[in-house]
Amino acid sequence: MEQNKIVVFEAKKIRRIWHDDEWYFSVVDVCGALTDSSDAGAYWRKLKQRLNKEGSEVVTFCHGLKLEASDGKKYTTDCANTKSMFRIIQSVPSPKAEPFKQWLAQVGYDRVQEIENPELAQERMKEIYELKGYPKDWIDKRLRGIAVRQNLTDEWKERGIEGERGYAILTAEISKATFGITPTEYKELKGLTKKNQNLRDHMTDLELIFAMLGERVTTEISQKEKPETFDKSRKIAKRGGGVAGTARKETEKELGRSVVTGENFLPASKKNKQLKEK
């Protein structure tokens, strides 16, 4: 769900996160969008105090979830699901409340549609990449890579591996065996300095292809051998990435150049800024 961390309401960014099988929205962001307050955080604190005094239960339904802030770091932020957010909005005296309710309902409706028909989610994602200026053939590979990645994480879950840390360790093993560097080192090579910048959104066609190959082979080996421990899954990740690594090296011999590159799809303005900083 990484591609859906931020949505927009009337030019206002609203952070959200998929939690417990539903969307949770940043309450502070919503307050800011509805009130144009210069300090949305202070506004929410005062509103929360008033709701508590009135005996409202809505505050108890908020969850402290980690969302990325403007500085690229993640902080615990009050978040509410669609139902609770409607109740909070009803407590905000603002003419913007009604259209926001309609927008929020549409977001929920779109998600239900995507669950019933996953192809809709892919179509929306495709439109987002097209608007960013990515070529169609690259988009096709990127979407296919997302599906391959999902199959791999599903397989890891089947083997009892859960959590971002476990996935990150195994992914790093595949990357090192495939490209000779970890994802963190890869991001540094491409000049990606922000945590929310997805490495694969900045890969070339060939890089995407070999990333897919390493992950797909890892999935196939894991499904065949059914590893019972994390250590065994880690060794399989190395082997799967190794297959892609061998193919990459052979490709580089034929092309006479490295597949691993610092090229990325950052807008020209951002690239120029990074070059000045260096």
Phi, psi and omega in degrees: 000013186302328185287353184245031183285335181229134173236168186235135174233113180048052177071004177260130180280129178243115179284145178212162181212143179276114186219132180052044175065028174200164180282137171241132185250147177292119181295320179299317180296320180294317177300320179295321181290326184276330189248346186057029180293142178288342178222082183298329180296316179293322179300315181293322179298318179292318179297320180297320178296318180295318180295322178296318180295325180282355179081016179289140180270356188300324182297325181292341180273356177280145179243140175276102182243149183277119178238150181283133179264180183296338180274004178087353180265158180259133180231150177292125186228139176296124180230149180225147177284179185302314182299311180293326180295323176301318181293323178293317181300323180296339181268357181259113179285095183207136177294346180278352186298315185296310178298329178293321177300317180295319179296316181297320178296322179294321178300315178296320180296318179299320181295319178299318178300318182293325178294318180287328181222089183305337180297330178296321179297319179294320180296318179295320179295321179298318179297320180298314180295323179296319179295332179279353176096012179284142177291152186297322181294326176293317181301318179300317179294319181297315180294322177295322179296325178296319179295319179296318179297319179297319178299322180293313180295327175297320179294318178298320177299320179299330179270009177086013180262122180222159177096148183298323183297314179298316179298319182297319180296313181292321178296321178297323179295317179296316182296316180298319181288328182279311188248349181088000179218158178279165177302322179297316178293326179295317179296322178296319179301322183270001178073027179269107188261344182261144182296330184276001177276116182281122182306316186290339175289351182240014177272153174280174179305311183294321178298318178297319181297315181287329175297317177298317182299313180300318182285324180291318179295320178300318179298315182297316180296317181296319179295327180284316187266342178048064182300141184259351180230161179296321181299321179291321177295326179293320178293323178294323178299319178296318181293316179298316177293328179297323177299314179292325180296319178297317179295321179297314181297320178295321179296319180296324177297317181291322183275338181073023178206165180279140175284323179287121186220158177275000178297145175210177183255029176293144174303150183305321181298320180289323179296316180298321180296318181293323180295323179293321181295327179286000000 
